[in-house]
Amino acid sequence: MKSHVKAVVIGGGVVGCSVLYHLAKAGWTDIMLIERSELTSGSSWHAAGGFHTLNGDPNVAKLQAYTVQLYKEIEEISGQSCSLHLTGGVMMADTPERMDFLRLAHAKGRYLGMDTELITPSEAKAMFPLMDEKNFVGAMWDPVEGHLDPSGTTIAYSKAAKKLGAEIVLRNRVVDLTQQPDGTWNVVTEQGTVHAEHVVNCGGLWAREIGRMVGVELPVLAMEHMYLLTEPMPEVEEFNKSTGREMIGVLDFKGEIYTRQERNGILLGTYEKACKPWSPVNTPWDFGHELLQPDIDRIAPSLEIGFKHFPGIEKAGIKQIINGPFTFALDGNPLVGPVQGLTNFWCACAVMAGFSQGGGVGLALSNWMVHGDPGFDVWGMDVARFGEWATLRYTNAKVRENYSRRFSIRFPNEELPAARPAQTTPLYDTMLANNAVMGDSWGLETPLWFAPKGSEPKDIVSFHRSNDFGPIGEEVRATREKVGVTEIANFAKYEVSGPGAEDFLNRLMTNRMPKTGRIVLTPMVNEFGKLIGDFTIAKTGEDRFMIWGSSAAQKYHMRWFEKHLPKDGSVRIHRFDQTLVGLSIAGPKSRDVLQKLVDVDVSTKAFRFMDFREMAVGGAPCMVNRITYTGDLGYEIWMAPAYQRLVYKAIKDAGAEFGIVDFGMRALLSMRLEKNFPTWFRELRPIYGPFEGSMDRFIKLEKNDFIGREASAKEQADGPKLRRVSFIVDAIDADVMGDEPIWAKVSKDYGTVEKPHGYGAPRFDTAGKEVRGSKAAEGASAVRGIVDGEWRVVGWVTSGGYAHYVQKSMAQGYVPAALAEDESAGLFEIEILGHRRPARINVEPPFDPSGEKMRT
Ligand SMILES: Cc1cc2nc3c(=O)[nH]c(=O)nc-3n(C[C@H](O)[C@H](O)[C@H](O)COP(=O)(O)OP(=O)(O)OC[C@H]3O[C@@H](n4cnc5c(N)ncnc54)[C@H](O)[C@@H]3O)c2cc1C
């Protein structure tokens, strides 16, 4: 065993072996994988080996597609078969709602290059004759599905990595990790200490324990999972003989089961409601190639439905029931990337579908380690997406919820109840008393909307407009015409201070920093000129700035800030989280309300649009920004939590004479739509350049050499390929939710329409070939323009909904730049729940296009 390597990968499951292979392929060959036992000694050896490309997050879906296409390559390099069976598979819908869900997934596939197809139950039965098609209303066919040999595949990765120069050390447990002052690691193992620049946690079932070695509690939990194998079935053999094909994979939402052919019998697995965590606090180190005791009672309800839906299977004898543990994060997606607050400590764990995702995880992580950037939009699996609130018990509750809902529909207006309330502001009880329907915003209870007095504060979940529609309209109208107040504790807030603060921010941000007492809006881009943040910044004093941003991106942004902090201690960053909370008042009467609560002049001239002041509001020390996300005259007021109730009561009392109302997040988001304001993580993401994102006026290329300036200048000089635009949609009773395809009737061929997926750093395309130059900049995911007569899919929706004040259904999304200013009617259609609705670009915001109201 070497005593010094560039990187140590801990864990020889499918994920560790994939990371090792991708690191070696990217040129880091001085690397070592350390495995406690034999390869596949965690969950990898007893997996059912199924793979598929579909995922709720289109970016994760693309990485899954990459994984599937990689298998041929590792087979060739290693000479080891993965026993790949690319059978294709169907998802069966038993209700119209589930069919809507499949229509949405199918529509997304249109710009992701996925060849899914909506088919009838009889067509599905023809490919899987063991089903009773009468139980279903429709299905979706996905050709990129199948199964493989889990051990063979893990070995194939490991052999391919070894061929490229990587070392693998077996039967050697990592017992401790200690960081050196220079940021490198001593990896203490049973066979001695290895010094490494980087450490990767691919510990699977033990990822939590490895995290604890460096003082981190990763939000990951193992769950027991069962599948059964039948005796050989004559029906299966007969089907194979008569068609010359294997039976396909089937996913049955209602039964919460997946099933497929295994040899000449059937494999059937369940995600049962009565699910059970395994080793919820500590994973025993002596657990190895063992299985858990099957518990047929737990899966009986799923089997009952399964046997009804697939009567052919019920007749077969059960040969074996496998029960094994594997790990999940709160939302079922992996935890990948550098851990914020640590140097050179990387994660690739909580990979619940290692054979669908392992390749993509390895590729993204190796890009990140070697080139400083994952090269893809990996937010959906970034380890930074969960906060400190994701404790062991929180994780336990959420993972159980996620597991038991694995095949359930998540409606766009559905808030999930587990582990709530976690964090609350001092106004929580007041908001409940006001009949608020609460939502979870990065672990914080936040009012979404206010149900009318006497009615139950509860969402009726739906893909269509629901019971919040009327009340949100009331909140919007009262705010726009009088005044409204809302909680904004769920924004991220940071203070950057010290003699180097201004230079630091000028280096990170695309806009100029404001003068003392003023505010700017500014995007942040990475070296590749892609959007990685969007902030409001106020200069609050000499060498002192306040920053507000997206709540969910707090760790993601802190990681970036810390990476770029000068080493001389001239800049300090403080993240407030919930030690600073806020209220926003908006609407034409908001100034009158504020003036009653303060002892300073807040008239138009004395307190201008985009001004910042510290002042006592209702007697409480506060910071006040003259800005609101609603696009009205308005203010954001920030205070310590101890003052929040006092300030809220003062605002409500002062606003009573003007008819003040409470409004929630949904009204706020509706109002921003009619101002064409973007949101972070929907419109603005690291796959878009700032000019594509239509953020032109915040990009000051001439100000100084900020990170990403060169790439941004190039984007401007070349002209962006895409542009973010706003649409007015002729919707009926359902508005866009995000990810819908945008169709255009274009006589000119815009050629290949690509959803950018990867960017910047050298990396590999979906065929495993290294991509460089212009193709790399465009993204590896070649998504074809889909022809339907003259109508083509030319873009995708990022978000939208009903804009209540202007009474229009609106959407934002990306289209080819050449079409971005074409407001003609009849040019665009947006596909909502399988129906293409006419849509028209709206260049100017429909509410207050001149911005007069914000400035008065
Ligand atoms: C019953 C069942 C069915 C499944 N079906 C499928 C399926 O159909 N499709 C699919 O994609 N996935 C399936 N999975 C999930 C799949 O098994 C996992 O996604 C995958 O195995 C995760 O791989 P991993 O490398 O992250 O973790 P693991 O396989 O758990 O590997 C972690 C490795 O790290 C080693 N290790 C841990 N700590 C240390 C240490 N301190 N020092 C040295 N070594 C250490 C362990 O010994 C182990 O070998 C299934 C799982 C189960 C249980």
The ligand as an SDF file (V2000), in Angstrom:
LIG
                    3D

 53 58  0  0  0  0  0  0  0  0999 V2000
  -32.6630   -5.3090   -1.7990 C   0  0  0  0  0  0  0  0  0  0  0  0
  -32.0510   -4.2040   -2.5970 C   0  0  0  0  0  0  0  0  0  0  0  0
  -32.3970   -4.0490   -3.9340 C   0  0  0  0  0  0  0  0  0  0  0  0
  -31.8340   -3.0050   -4.6840 C   0  0  0  0  0  0  0  0  0  0  0  0
  -32.1690   -2.8690   -5.9960 N   0  0  0  0  0  0  0  0  0  0  0  0
  -31.5610   -1.9260   -6.7540 C   0  0  0  0  0  0  0  0  0  0  0  0
  -31.8360   -1.8290   -8.1370 C   0  0  0  0  0  0  0  0  0  0  0  0
  -32.6090   -2.5770   -8.6920 O   0  0  0  0  0  0  0  0  0  0  0  0
  -31.2050   -0.8590   -8.8340 N   0  0  0  0  0  0  0  0  0  0  0  0
  -30.3200    0.0260   -8.2510 C   0  0  0  0  0  0  0  0  0  0  0  0
  -29.7870    0.8940   -8.9370 O   0  0  0  0  0  0  0  0  0  0  0  0
  -30.0720   -0.0660   -6.9390 N   0  0  0  0  0  0  0  0  0  0  0  0
  -30.6520   -1.0050   -6.1810 C   0  0  0  0  0  0  0  0  0  0  0  0
  -30.3610   -1.0850   -4.8470 N   0  0  0  0  0  0  0  0  0  0  0  0
  -29.5320   -0.0430   -4.2430 C   0  0  0  0  0  0  0  0  0  0  0  0
  -28.0610   -0.2430   -4.5140 C   0  0  0  0  0  0  0  0  0  0  0  0
  -27.6760   -1.4310   -3.9350 O   0  0  0  0  0  0  0  0  0  0  0  0
  -27.2830    0.9490   -3.9640 C   0  0  0  0  0  0  0  0  0  0  0  0
  -27.6900    2.1190   -4.6210 O   0  0  0  0  0  0  0  0  0  0  0  0
  -25.7900    0.7890   -4.1360 C   0  0  0  0  0  0  0  0  0  0  0  0
  -25.3690   -0.4440   -3.7010 O   0  0  0  0  0  0  0  0  0  0  0  0
  -25.0270    1.8630   -3.3820 C   0  0  0  0  0  0  0  0  0  0  0  0
  -23.6710    1.6320   -3.5540 O   0  0  0  0  0  0  0  0  0  0  0  0
  -22.5550    2.3390   -2.6630 P   0  0  0  0  0  0  0  0  0  0  0  0
  -21.2640    2.0740   -3.3220 O   0  0  0  0  0  0  0  0  0  0  0  0
  -22.9330    3.7340   -2.4270 O   0  0  0  0  0  0  0  0  0  0  0  0
  -22.6500    1.6520   -1.2310 O   0  0  0  0  0  0  0  0  0  0  0  0
  -22.2740    0.2250   -0.6860 P   0  0  0  0  0  0  0  0  0  0  0  0
  -22.6100   -0.8190   -1.6660 O   0  0  0  0  0  0  0  0  0  0  0  0
  -22.9020    0.1160    0.6560 O   0  0  0  0  0  0  0  0  0  0  0  0
  -20.7140    0.2420   -0.5720 O   0  0  0  0  0  0  0  0  0  0  0  0
  -20.0150    0.8930    0.4540 C   0  0  0  0  0  0  0  0  0  0  0  0
  -18.7050    0.1810    0.6510 C   0  0  0  0  0  0  0  0  0  0  0  0
  -17.8970    0.9420    1.5280 O   0  0  0  0  0  0  0  0  0  0  0  0
  -17.1770    0.0770    2.3540 C   0  0  0  0  0  0  0  0  0  0  0  0
  -16.7950    0.8340    3.5480 N   0  0  0  0  0  0  0  0  0  0  0  0
  -17.6190    1.4980    4.3880 C   0  0  0  0  0  0  0  0  0  0  0  0
  -16.9270    2.0790    5.3770 N   0  0  0  0  0  0  0  0  0  0  0  0
  -15.6290    1.7910    5.1690 C   0  0  0  0  0  0  0  0  0  0  0  0
  -14.4390    2.1110    5.8640 C   0  0  0  0  0  0  0  0  0  0  0  0
  -14.4580    2.8360    6.9900 N   0  0  0  0  0  0  0  0  0  0  0  0
  -13.2780    1.6530    5.3710 N   0  0  0  0  0  0  0  0  0  0  0  0
  -13.2410    0.9340    4.2320 C   0  0  0  0  0  0  0  0  0  0  0  0
  -14.3520    0.5820    3.5430 N   0  0  0  0  0  0  0  0  0  0  0  0
  -15.5380    1.0140    4.0010 C   0  0  0  0  0  0  0  0  0  0  0  0
  -18.1610   -1.0320    2.6260 C   0  0  0  0  0  0  0  0  0  0  0  0
  -17.5410   -2.2090    3.0660 O   0  0  0  0  0  0  0  0  0  0  0  0
  -18.8550   -1.1800    1.2780 C   0  0  0  0  0  0  0  0  0  0  0  0
  -18.2560   -2.1570    0.4620 O   0  0  0  0  0  0  0  0  0  0  0  0
  -30.8990   -2.1170   -4.0780 C   0  0  0  0  0  0  0  0  0  0  0  0
  -30.5500   -2.3090   -2.7470 C   0  0  0  0  0  0  0  0  0  0  0  0
  -31.1130   -3.3350   -2.0190 C   0  0  0  0  0  0  0  0  0  0  0  0
  -30.7150   -3.4940   -0.6000 C   0  0  0  0  0  0  0  0  0  0  0  0
  1  2  1  0
  2  3  1  0
  2 52  2  0
  3  4  2  0
  4  5  1  0
  4 50  1  0
  5  6  2  0
  6  7  1  0
  6 13  1  0
  7  8  2  0
  7  9  1  0
  9 10  1  0
 10 11  2  0
 10 12  1  0
 12 13  2  0
 13 14  1  0
 14 15  1  0
 14 50  1  0
 15 16  1  0
 16 17  1  0
 16 18  1  0
 18 19  1  0
 18 20  1  0
 20 21  1  0
 20 22  1  0
 22 23  1  0
 23 24  1  0
 24 25  2  0
 24 26  1  0
 24 27  1  0
 27 28  1  0
 28 29  2  0
 28 30  1  0
 28 31  1  0
 31 32  1  0
 32 33  1  0
 33 34  1  0
 33 48  1  0
 34 35  1  0
 35 36  1  0
 35 46  1  0
 36 37  1  0
 36 45  1  0
 37 38  2  0
 38 39  1  0
 39 40  1  0
 39 45  2  0
 40 41  1  0
 40 42  2  0
 42 43  1  0
 43 44  2  0
 44 45  1  0
 46 47  1  0
 46 48  1  0
 48 49  1  0
 50 51  2  0
 51 52  1  0
 52 53  1  0
M  END
$$$$
